[in-house]
Amino acid sequence: MSLFRDFRTERRIAQMLAIKQTSSVEGVQALQKLRECAGEAIPRLVRLLASGDGVNKAQLVQILTRLLDDDTLPHFHRVLAAGDPRLAQAAVEILRGGRGYDPNHLLDFLADPAVPKAALLDILSAQGKLLDAAGILRQISYLDPSERNVAFRLLSEIAEPSLIPELVSRANAKDLQIRQGVARVLGRFDHPMAHEALRHLLDDPGKTVRQLALEALATHPGALDIETLFRLLRDSDLSIQGRAVDAIIQMHDPETLTYLIDVLRDESEYVRRAGVEILNETGDTTSIKTLLRAIRDDDWWVRARAADALARIGGSRVIQAVVLLLRDEDEFIRRAAVEIMNSIKDEASFRHLIDALADSDWWVRERAVDALAKLGNKAAVPALLPLLERDDATAVAVLRALMRLGGPEQIGVVSALLNRPEPSVRSEAMLVLVELADAERATAIHGLLDKAARAAPEDEVRDLARDCATRLGERFAAPGAAAESYARIPAGDEADADESESEVPVIDGPPIKLKLLRAGELLGERYRHIRRIGRGAFGTVTLAEDLVRGEEVILKFLHPQMAVDDNMVRRFQREHHFAKRIEHRNVIRIYDFFMLGGLYVISMEYFPSTALSAEVKAHVPLSLERGLHIAHEVAAGMTAAHAIGIVHRDLKPGNILTNEHNLVKIVDFGVAAAVDSADTRLTRTGLLVGTPRYMAPEQVLGKSIDARTDVYSLGVILYEMLAGASPYSGEDNVAVMYQHVQGGATPLHERNPDISRTLSAFVTRMMAVEPDKRFRSMSEVRRTLEPFMHDHRL
């Protein structure tokens, strides 16, 4: 019987193929006969179409398309499920173009593991508007992860508002990918129910879901309120922070200033920076003044952090607003403004700072002197000299400024100050004379110093005068002696200079405006821009595709205003110089340093992750397993760095990244090693511009450092992870620094009873005040830590 059916089918196929016009009476009759044996005919016809040997392809497509209907669809299903890619592709061709069947029946095929999902989704995409979107949504869970994305893209094209309730019901699905897809589809609808669901997704544990929800809501005017956007500034993901900043700026909400006050008070440096970014685009003199007044009664360190954020990240709009505040009638506002100006090196502030020298408040006058010294404009000297006649504190401030701005022509004025009664003025004058001296006047100055040493009633001043005389003699020694002396000096500084001043590779390309970069834009024929990740005090960080490496990389651009500062460029270059030498799985890999579009750039490894600082800020102990794991991984990375002579000097939770697979990486190598003498931790007035929470005692005291300095910092981090709090705290940062030097932190096991006394002693040794009492190396830390991890591995 089977042979007869096969023979009959082959005969009817041959008859059908012999008819040139399938729409003729003869063709219709032949097609009807062929339909009677469709189960056998369709697989044969598809096989003929796939082989393409001596057949009329167009005729076969026409025959199969006319055979295709709801009754014959199961026969095509069997072809798709047969496992032959060539046959499946031929069937796809017919099913894509066929209009004689209901394509929604194809949704039932999604549950069949034998049917290639990519082929099926290809057919569904072609059928488009004829599909039942709800049916696709119900079948998505049967798809592989790679196929779900295609299905959700299809849904985005065909979904109607009536689908919103079904989408909302899946917005809390356990599967992250489904929540991502739902967020994408909901984003198409400018509908209250969709907006509400997307707002809930802003709190999703998956950062990609939060990103998609925010991007979708930002495209619909009125879907986001100002309170929600400011809450997102505290998101752990910097790209979400950046998107929220952009949305707030575009919103122009009159309540923006009210919310900015709390942002500038925030403990997180990233949150404060985000607030200043908003001010850069929306702020004016009135708003800056309102912000400063709002925090005037806050704790000292809160005011300091807010002012520091305004200074370090403030753009031209903020700077213009702050300089005008130097003339404000409120003494507190003027003091805050002049402190901010001390952290900004902007020539536009010059005239305003000159005017501030006549301020009625001593603080404003002295800090204006300091700011002018940092500007380095010698035109300030005539305005500074009259202040030498004021009180001793003002005179000392001016003398320090003259050390930077003055020249031999000021020697006479400074020499006269050696007769002042105040020891501080005489001492500072001696130091300045040594710096201002030239060969012609060196002998005369030496005589003045000798006279001052004999006349000074204070032992300290006499000793300083002798030291200054010795230094002066060394500066202007005989050429041969000087050359011999210099030859014995280690050449480390020269090597650094050579490294810093070496030629920087340039990638050709038009000037880059970072704010205007669009996704997909090609940079220098090598990098394709994907998105901006964040903006910091010194640079902007973007994600890009490296077309040469064939992978995604981070591009860190130095801000143009920073690039005019040679010290900052050298610092940026040294960061690359140090970090590129470290190759370890626990250290972010640095690739290249170059100029692109007129900007200095460092390219580095892209590591999707979260900073440890986001975890410890909750002030809740991490699990013992996680804390030990992170410390062990950091010690491994630092072992590699120390092996080639590199000390991090700035280990802290913000420089430790972890991903969802518990991989740990250290970032920001070389930055601390490149800090110059201008980047001191404390200004003369005691304003803290950095965090001392993780500094080793020898750093606080300005002593030499080595690998044990990093051991101390890691000990503080481990303590904080396991205790849920820092080992030291105080009313201000100076108090914290003092505690580091004094030691005596509460033992870890007393802070957290779950910690054994043995492990507590281990952490205490890492944090010993004397470096000799700590572990000698990070490798020793690792070895000692491993026994604690045997029963506590992730």
N, C-alpha and C positions, 0 to 999 in steps of 0.2 A: 504494500500500500504506500509505503514511504517513497519507494522508487517511482511509483506512478505520480505521486504529488510533485516530486522533484522534476520529473520529466515535463509534467504539465506546467509547472512554474517557469522552467527554462523556455518552453515553447511560447508562453504568453509574453515573457520578457522580450524574446526575439521578435515577436509580432509587434509589440509596442515600439521597440527601437526601429523597426522598419517603417513605421508611419512618421512622415516628416512633419505633419501638422497635428499635434496632439489635441487641438481644439476642434478638429473636424469630426463629423459624425462617426467615422471609422475610428478616430482616435479616442473619442469619448467611450465608445463601446469597448475598445481594447483596454482602456484604463479601468472600466468597471470590472472586466474579467480579472484584471490584475489585482484589483482591490479584494476580490474573493479569496485570493491566496496571498494576502498582504504579509502574513506571518513569515512565509518563505521568501516572498519577492523582495521585501524591503532590505533584509540583510544582504541579499545578492546584489541589489542595485547599489547599495552603499559601498560594497566591496569593489564593484566596478568603478565607482566614482573615485574611490581612494587609490586604485591602481593606476587609473588614467591611461591604460594601454589600449590604444586604437579605439577609443570611445569618444562620442560627442559629449563633452562635459556639460555644456549648456543644456543639451537635451535631457541628460540624466538628472540634473538639478531641477529642471522643469517637471519631470515625471514624479520625482520624489516629493517635491513641494506640493503637487496636486494630490498625491496619495496621503499627505500628512493631514490628519484631523484628530479629534479627541479619541476616536476608536483605534486609530493606528499608532497613537503616541506610545503605548507600551512597547511596541516593536522597536521604536527608536531608543527607548529606555534600555532594552536588552543590548542594543548595539553599543550604547555608551558604557554599559557595565561589563562589556566583554573583555576589557583589559587590553585591547589593541589600540594604541594611540592613533594610528592612521585611520582606522574606522571611526574612532571617536571624533576626530577632526572633521571627517566628511559629514558625519551626523550633525555636528555643531553648525556646519555651513547651512544645512537645510533648516535646522530648528531656529537659527538666528533670523532667517529671512521669511520663514513660513508665517502665514497669517490665518490659516484655516483651522487653528486649534487655540484652546485657552492656555496661555503660557503659565497660568497660576497652578496648573496641574504639575508643572515642573518642580514646584516647591516641595512636593512629596518626595522627589528624588534626593533631596538634601540629606535625608535620613539614611540613604543607601550608601554604605562605605565603599561599594565597588564603583560608584559613579565618580569620575574625577571632578572635584568641586570647582577647580579653575575653569574647566570647560563649561560647567553648568552655569557659573556666574557670568561667563562670557555671553551665553545665550540670554540669560535674564537681563543683562545690561542692554542688549540689543532690543529686547521686547519692551523695555522702558515703561511707558505710561499704562500699558495694559496689565501691569502686575498689581497684585494686592499687597500693599506695603505691610499691613498687619501680619499677613501670612509670612512674609520674609522675616519680620522681627521675631515671630514665634519659632522659626526654624534656625535662627542664628546660633543657638547654643550647640547645634550638631556640627558646626563648622570648625575646622582647624583654626588656630590663632591667625595664621597668615591669610586665611580666606575670609575671616570675619571683617577685616578692614575693607575688603572689596565689597562685601555685602552692605556694610554701613555706608560706604560711598554711594552705592546704588540706592540705598534708602534716602540719602541726602538729596538725590535727584528726583525721587518720585513721591516722597512723603507729603501728605497734606495735613492741615491743622487737625483733622479728625484723628490723626495718629498720636497726638500729643499725650492723651491720657495713658495709652499703652507705653509710650516712651518713659513717662514719669514713673510708672510703676516699676520700671527696670533701672531707675537712676540709683538705687541702693543695692544693686546686684553685688554679690561677693566677688565676681570676676572683674578685675581691674579693666581688662580690655573692653568688656561690655559697657562699663561706666564711661569709658573714654568715647566709645562709639555713640552712646546715647547723648553725651554732651555735644558732640559734633552735630548730630541731627537736630537736637533741640535748638542749637544756635541759629538755625535757619529761620526760626519763627519769631516774629515780633508779636508775641502773645503773652498775656499776664501769667498763664499757667506755666508756660515754658520759662519765663523769666524767674518765677519763684523756684522752680526746680533747679535752675542753673545757680541761683543764689545759694541754695543748700549745698550744691556741689563745690562751692568755694571753700568749704570746710572738709572736703574729701581728703582721706589720708594719702591718696595718690597725687603727686604734684602735677603730673601731666593732665589729670582730670581738672585740677584747679586752674591750670593754665588755659585749657580749652574753655572752661566756663567763663573765666574772666575775659578772654578774647571775644567770646560770643556776646556777652553782655555789653561790652564796650562798644559794639557796633550798633546797638539799639539805644537811641537817646531816651533817657529817663529810666532805663532798666537798672542802673546802679545809683545808689545814693552816696553822698559824701562820707557818711559814717562807715559804710562797708568798705569803701576804698581805703580809708585811713587804717582800718583794721588790717587790710592786706599788706600794708607797709611793714607789718611785723611777721609776715610769712617767712618761713625758713628758706624759701627758694628765691634767689636774687632776681631771676627773670620775672617772677610774679610781682616782686617789689617794683621793678622797673616799669612793668606794664601799668601797675596801679598809679605810679608817679605820672606817667603820660596821661592817663585818664583823668586824674585830678587836675592837671594843668589845663586840659581841654575843656573841663567842666565849667571853669570860672565861677565856682560857687562862692557866694558871699561869706559862707561859714568856714571857708578854708583856713583862715587865720586862727580861728578858735581851736580847730583840731591840731594845727601845727604846733601849738604851745606844748601839748603833751608829747608830741613826737620829739621835739628838741630836748625834752626831759628824759627820754627813754635811755635805758642802760645800754642798749645795743648801738654800737657805732654805725652799723649798716642802716638802722632805722633813722638815726639822726642825719646821716648823709642823705637819705631819701628825702627827709624834710627840707634840707637845704637845696636839693635839686628842684623842689617845688618852688622854693623862694627865688631861685635863680630865674625862674620864668614869670613869677607872679608878684614878687615882693617889691616894695618901695620903701622910702624912708619911714613913712608912717607905720607900715606893718612891722618893719624891723624894730622900731622903737616900742611898739606895742608888745612884741615878743619879749624883748629884754625887760620891760617893766613887769611882765607877767611872771618872770622867773627871779626877780630881784630878791624875793624873800625865801627862795628855795635854799637847800643846802649848798655850801660853797662848791662842792664837786659837781653838782648839777649845773650850776652857772658856768663853771669852767668847761665842762663837756659841750654845752650848747655853744659857747663862744668859740671853742676850738672847731666845732663842726662848721660854723659860719665862716671861719677864717680859712680853713683848709679846702672847703669845697665850694665856697661862694663864688659865683661868676661875676661878670661885670655889673649886672644889675644890683647885686648885693653889695659889691664894693662901693659903687656910687652912692648907695643909700647910707652905708656906714660912715663914709667920710663926711657927709653932711651932719651926722650926729655928733661929730667932734665939736660942734658949736652949740649943742643943745644946752638949755638952761639947767637941766637935771644933771647933777654931778655924777650920779650912778651911771647914767646913760653915756656920759662922756668917757668915764673910766672903762666901761664895757667896750665902747667903740675903739678906744686907743689900744686896748688889749687885742682886739680883733686885728687892727692894723699892724700890730707887731708880728702877726703870723702871715701877713700878706705882703708880698714884694711887688708893689704896683706903683709905677712912676706917677700915675694919676693922683696919688695921695700926697705927693711931695708938698705942694703949696698948703694943703690943709694941715699937714703935720708941722710945717713952719709956723702957721698961725697958732697951733696948739702949744707952742713953746711959751706963749704969753698967758696961758690959762691960769686961773686963780688957784687951781688945785695942784698941789705938788705932785701927786701921782700922775695926773695927765701930762704934766710937763716932762717928768722924768721918762715916762714910757714913750712920749713923742720923740725924745732924744734917742732912745733905743731903736725905735722904728726907723728914724732917719739914718742911723748907722747901718741898719740892715739894708736899706735901699742902696747905699753906696754912692750916693750923689754928692760929690765934693762941694757943690754949690750951697750945701747946707752949712758949711763951716762958718761963714760970716755971721749967721744968725745964732750959731751955737756959742761962739766965743764970749758974748756978754754974760751968759749964764754961769761962767766960771766964777763970777763974783758972788753968786748966791750961796746957799747953805752947802755943807759938805756933801750931802747925798746927791744934790744936783750937780755939783762940781765933779764928783766921781763919775756920774753918768756921762757927762760931757767929755771927760778925759777918755773914757772907754770908747766913745764915739770917734774921738780924734785919732785913736789908735788905728781905726779903719779908714777914716776920711782925711786925716791931716797929712802934712808933709813937712819938710825941713823948715819951711817958712813959719810954722807954728812953734818952733823950738823955744823962741824967746818968751812967748806967752806962757808956755808950759813950765819953763824953768823958773819963772817968778812964783809959781805955786809951791816950790820947794820951801818957801818961807812961810807957808800957811801953818797955823797952829794945829790943824786937825791931822792926826797921823794917817787917816784913810786917804786924805787928799794928797799928802806928800808921797805916800806909797804908790798911789796910782800914777802920779806925775813921773816918778822914776821909771815905772814900766813903760809909759808912753814915750819918754825920752829915748829909751833904748830902741824902740821901733821907728821913731822919726829920724834918728841920727843918720847922717851921711858921713863920708870919709873926711870931708872938710871940717865938720864940726865935732867929730868923734872925740878928739883930744879934749876939747873944751867941756863937753858933756861928762867925760870921765872925771875931770876935775870937780865938776858940780856934784857928782855922785859921791866922790871922796869926801868933799866938804860936808855933804848931807849926812854921811855915815858918822862923821866925827861929832856933828852937832845934834844928832837925834838923841833925845833922852830915852826913847823906847828901844829895848833890845830887838824887837821884831823889825822895826824900821831900819836899824843899823845893819842887821843881817841882810835885809832885802837890798839895801844900797850896795853892799859888797857883792851880792849875787848879780845885781844889774851891771855893776862895773865889770865883773868877770864876763858876762854875756856880751857886753859891748866890745871888750877886748877880743873875744872870739870872732865877733862879726867882722872886725876890721884888722885882723891879724895880717902879717906879711904874706904876700901871695904864695910864696913857696910853702910856708908853714900851713897856710889855709888849705892848700891843695893836698898836702900830706895828711892833714886832719880829715879832710873830706873823704880821702881815699879809704880811711878806716871805717867810715860810716856804712852800715849795711844798706844795700841798694833796694830794699823792699819797696820803699815809697816810689823810687824811680820806676821800678817794674810795674807798679800799679798805674803810674802815670802813663807809661808806654801803652799798657793794656787799654786804659780808658781813652787815650787819644788815637788809638789805631783806627784805620779807615773803616767806616761802617758800610757794609754792602747796601747798594741801592737797587730796589726793584722798580723798573720804569712803570709809570702810570700817571694818570691825571690826579690833581689834588683831591684828597678824601675829606668829605664833611661827614663826620661820624653820625650826627643827628639825622642826616638825610639818607643814610644807607637803606637800601631796599633788599628784601630777601631775594636771593638769586643774582645779585649784582656781582660782577667779576672785578676783583681787585688785583691789579698788577699781572693779569693773565695767569695767575696761579691760584688765587684764593676766591672761592665763591661764598659770599656772605649769606649766613643763615639767619642769625638773630643776635641782638644785643643781650648780653647776660647781666651786665651791671656797670656802674660807674663809680669810681672811688676818688680819693683825694688826689692821686697821682695819675690815674689813667682810666681808660674805658676798656672793658673786657667784652669781646664778641666771640661768637661761635662761627666757624667757617669750615668749608670743605677745602682741604689742601689737594689740589688736582694732581700734584706731583706725588705726594705720599699716598693718595687714594684713601684718605681717612679724614674724619672731623678733627679739628684742632682748635685750641683757644688762641686768639690773637689779643695781646695786651698792648694797647696804644697809649703812649705817654701823652698827656694833655699838652696841646701846643703852648699854653702859657708856661708850662713847666720846662719845655724844651729850650727856652731862652736862658735858662739857668744851667751853666756848664756843670756845676756840681750835681744837679739833678740828673743830667744826661749821663754823667760818669757813674752815678749811683745806679741808674737803670741798666747801663752796660755791664757793670760789675755783677749785678744780679744774674745776668746771663752767664757771665764769665765763671762765677762760682758754681751755679746750679747745673750747668751743662756737663760738668765733670762727674756728676753723681749718677750712676746707673743702678737703680735698685727698684724692686717692685713696690716698695713703700715710700717712694719719693716721686713726686710729679716730675715727669721728664721734660726738660727744656730743650727746644730744638734750635732755633735760630734767632739772631738779633740783626735787624736790618732797618732800612728806611723804606717806607711804602707810602706813596701819595703825599710826601712831605712830612710824614710822621714817623717817629721812632716806634718800632714794634718788636715785641718778643713773641715768638710762637712756642706753644707748649702743648703737652698732652691734654686731651679732653677727658675729664673724669667726672661723669654725672654722679653727684654726691651731695652730702650735707655736712656742714661744719660741725665739729664736736661742740662748739659753743652753743649751738641750738639745743643740744641735749642738756648741758650742765646748767643752762640759765633757768631751768625749772626748779633748781635747788632741791632735787630729789636724788638720792643715791642711784647710780646705775647698778645693774645686776653685777655681782662679783665676776661672773664669767665675762661679761662685756668689758668691764673696766680693765681686767687683767689682759684680755686679748688686745685691746687698743694700746695699752702701755707696752706690751711685748712687741707689737708691730712697729710702734714708733721707735723703740730701742733698736730694732733691726735696721730700720732706715737710717737712723743716726749713726749706727756702727759703720755703715758704708761711707757716710759723710766724714766722720772722724778719721777714717782710715786714709783719707787723702788730705787731711789737715784742715777741714772746714768745720767751723763751729757755727751753729745756727744763730744763737744769741737771742732769739725771739720765739722760742717754743711756747705756744699757748693754744687753747682749744680752737681759736679762730683759724689757726694754721694747720689744723689736723682735720682731714676729710675722711668720711666713711661712706661706703655705698651699701646698697641693699644686700650685697653678698658678703658683708663684713670685711671687705678689703679696706685697708687704711693707707692713706698717703699723706705725706708731709709737704707743705707748700711754703713759698716765700723764702727760699734760701738766698743767702747773699745780701739781702737788703740790710740787715743789721750790720753785716761786715762792711758795708759801704757807707755807713752813717758817718758824716764828717763832724768836725767840732762845732759847727753851727747848730746841729741837731741835738742840743742838750735836753736832758729830761726835765730840768726845771729852769725857768727863767729867773732873772734876778729877783723879781717880786714874789717868787714862789708859786706862780701859776703852773699847775700841772698840765702838760700837753701830751702825756702818754700814760699808759696804765702800768703800775709797778707790781701788779698782783703776782706775776710769775718771775720776777727778777731775782737773780741770785745775789747774795750779800756783796760779793766782790764787784758786781755790776753797779750796785747802789753806791759803793764806796769808790768807784772809779779805778779799781785795781785790775791787774792783768787777768785774763780769762782763758779757759781751756775747755776740754771736753767735759770736765766735771761741772761746768756752768750749765750745760744742757741737761746733765743728770739731775741737778737741783730743780730746774724748771719742770722736767718730766715728773719728778717727785711731787711737786705742787699740783700738777694736773691730775696725777693718780689719786692724791689725797682728795681733791675736789670731786672726782668721779665717784669715789667710794663713800665720801662723807655727805655729799650733797651740798657742800659749802666750802669756801676757801679756808685755808688754815689760818689766815690772818685777815682782820678787818679793822677799820678805824673810822674816826670822824672825817678824816681826809686822807689823801694818798700819801702825804708825807708820813703820817702815822703808820701806814701800812709798810712803807719802806723801812722805817725805824724797826718795826717788828721783825722784818726779814733779817736785819742785821743783828738783832738781839736773840732771835730764835725763841724756843720755848712754846711751840704750837701745841695745842691740846692733842694728846695721842689719838690716833685714828680710831682705835678700838673704843675709846670713850665717846666719840662722836657717833659711831655706828657699832652697836653691840654684836652685829653679825660678823664683824671682822676679827680674826684671831689676833692674839697678842704678837705672834710671830710675824704675821704680815704687817701689822702695825709698826713693829720695830724695823722691818725692811723699808717702809716708806720714810720713817724717821731718819734712817741712815742716808737715804737719798737726799733729804732736806737738811742735812747737817750744815751748820753755819760755816765751819771750817772745811774748805775743799778737801783737805787731807783725810778727813773723817768720812767722806762719802765713798761710794763705789768709784774705782779708778777709771772705769770705762763703761760704755753702753753695753758692750759684750758681756761684761761681768754682771750688769743689771739683768740682762736676758737670762744668763745661766742661773742666777739666783732666783729669778722670778718663775722659771719653768716648773719647779716642784709644786708651787702653789696652784699651777694651772692643770695639773694632772686630773684633778677631780672637778675641774671647773672649766672645761673647754666648750666653746660654742659648737 
